[in-house]
């Protein structure tokens, strides 16, 4: 297979590049979630703007639920015990340490699964919400979905910390 610029890729290197990209994006999301949470305390990760908004704790529980359903049940064949509605319950409370551990354990499952799948595995299909999709689709959607929640976590962190917020990516230039 010849790419732009005349580089030749074999299926093995393409498989490696795809898997490396999936893992790198997941690791970046994990890192930035943890860096944001490291700036907060227990009360702040449980804060919600109003009753219709989610706390960071809710988002962490939701990410864990999504990984349990899509990865552990959908790809690894474990029973699906997810209760999605409970993930958003206003009564969900976590300590900062519990939230960080939940993120670490959940992303470990996600990234280890990504590492252990072959190129052929990535083309296997499963049904998600009544639609047949490849495992590559599932993993890509997980990264996209978790990027959305990363944005929410960063926004809440910025709301809570204002000028004390430390960027998890490119720092804003101070005037």
N, C-alpha and C positions, 0 to 999 in steps of 0.2 A: 504494500500500500504506500503510495507516494503522497506526501503532504505538501502544502505550499512551501516554497523555498527549496524543494528538491529533497527534503529529508525522507528517508524510508523508515516506515514503522512496521513491525511485525505484529501479529495479533497479541503476542506475549507482551510486547512493550506497550501496546495500546491498553491491554488489560491492566498492566501495572500502573499506567498513567491515570486511568479511570479510577482505580481503587485508591491510589495515592491522593487524587483530588478529593474524593469522597471523605477519606480519613482526615485530610488536612482541613477541610471546611468544618467538619465536626469538631476537631480539636480546637479550631479557632473560636467556634461558638462556645464551647465549654470554657475555654480560657477567659473569654470576655464576660461570660455570666459570672464566673467565680471572682474575677477582678472587680466587677460591680458590687457583688455581694460582700466582698471583703471590706468595702467602704461603709457598710451598714451594720446595724445592731439587730437584735431579735425583734424589737418593736417595729423597726422600720421595714423589715422584710414581710411583716404581717399587716402593714398599713395599706389601706385602700382609700382612694379618693372619695368614693361614694359606694352605696350598696350595689350598684350595677357594675362596678369595676373590680378587677381581680387584684389581689395582692401578689407580690413576688412569690410568696409561699404557694399560693394557688397555681401560679404558672409553673413552678418547680414540680409540684405534684402532677400537674397536667402533662408535662414533658415525660415524667416517669411513666405515667399511664399510657402515653402514646408509644413509648419504647417497649413497654410490656406487651401491648397489643400488636403492634406492627412488626416488632423484631422477635421478641421471645415467643409469642404465639404464632404469628404469621410466618416467620422464617425458621425459627428453631423448633417449632412444633409443641411448645408448652401450652397448657390450658390457658384460655383467655378468661381472666377473672376481672377485667377492667370494669370499673364503675365510673364512667365519664362524668356523670352529673355530680358525683361526690367530690370530684377534683376541684370544682368551682364553688363548693359550699362556703359561705361566709365564715363558718366556724373552723375552717382549716387554719391551724396554727403550727408553725415549726420554729424551732430555735435556728439560729444562723448555722450552727454546726450540723444540725439535722439536714437543713436545706443543702448545704455544701456537700455533705456525704451522699445525699440523694442524687445530686448532679453528677458527682464523680462515679458512683456505681452505675447510674443509667448510661452515661456516655461510655464507660468501660464496656458495657454490653454491646452498645451500638458499634463502637470502633473495633472491638474484637470480632464481631460478626462480619464487619466489612473486610477485615484482614483475612478471615478464614474462608471467604467465598471465592470460588474460581470464576473465571470469565464466563464459563458455561452456566454456573450457578446464577450469575447476574441476569441471565436471559430466561431463567425459570419464571413461571407465571404463578400468580395467586390472585384471588378475588378480594378487592378492597371496595367496600360500599357498592357492591354489585357490578363492579367493573374489573375486567381482567387486565392486570398490569404486571410488568416484569419486576424482579427484585431490585434491579437498578432503579426503576421508577420509584419503588417504595423508599429506597435509601436516599435518592435525590429529593423526594418529597419531604422526608424527615428533616434533611438539612434546610430546605426552604422553610418548612413549618417552624423549626427551632430558631431560624434567623428572625422570623416574625416575632417570636416570643423574646428573643434577645433584645430586639428593639423596644419592646414594651418594658422589659426589665431596666434597660438603660434610661428610658424616659422617666420611669418612676424614681430611679436613683437620682437623676438630675433634678427632678422636682423636689425631692427630699433634701438634697445636699446643696443645691444652688451653686454658689461660687466654690464651695469646698469639693465639688465633684472632680475626680481625676479621670481623664479620658482613658478608655480601654483601647483606643486606636490612635489616631493622629491627633495630638493635642491642638486645641484651638489657640491661635496666636492671641496673646493678650495685648490690648492697646494701651 
